Amino acid sequence: MKIKIILFLVALAPLMSCEQIIDNYWDRKAEESYVSPYKGIYVGSYTGSDKGTLRLEISAKDFVEVKKVSTMNGFTETLEGGMIGSSFNKVISRTSGFTILGNVASNPQNTYSGTWKIDEGNSGTWTLKKE
């Protein structure tokens, strides 16, 4: 009797492996065809202890790139990060530490706002509009 149970379990093992392979295949296909609902270009400004313009682009795979230009000192830099749902995830400048916080949750006017910070003393707000 024990031998029959062992043989039965051994016979089932490949079937479970095949099912897992098929599941992995469909998961991979879903990832490949994913297009972010937030994909697009957003433009606007930021104010606070610094002020300037922002041009933010969200890719089909939720990669975020921001071009920031300070109107106070002319300093231009690029921020990079990602998205978790509609929220920005570690969208930060590697040079200055300028970080964008907030999200682009569904909004009928296609306008969005949030906060930014560099360190404890430097922060403010931003506003963007989807093009």
Buried (B, 14 or more C-beta within 10 A) or exposed (E): EEEEEEEEEEEEEEEEEEEEEEEEEEEEEEEEEEEBEBBBEBBBBBEBEBEBBBBBBBBEEBBBBBBBBBEEEEBEBEBEBBBEEBBBEEBBBEEBEBBBBBBBEEEEEEEBBBBBBBEEEBBBBBBBBBE
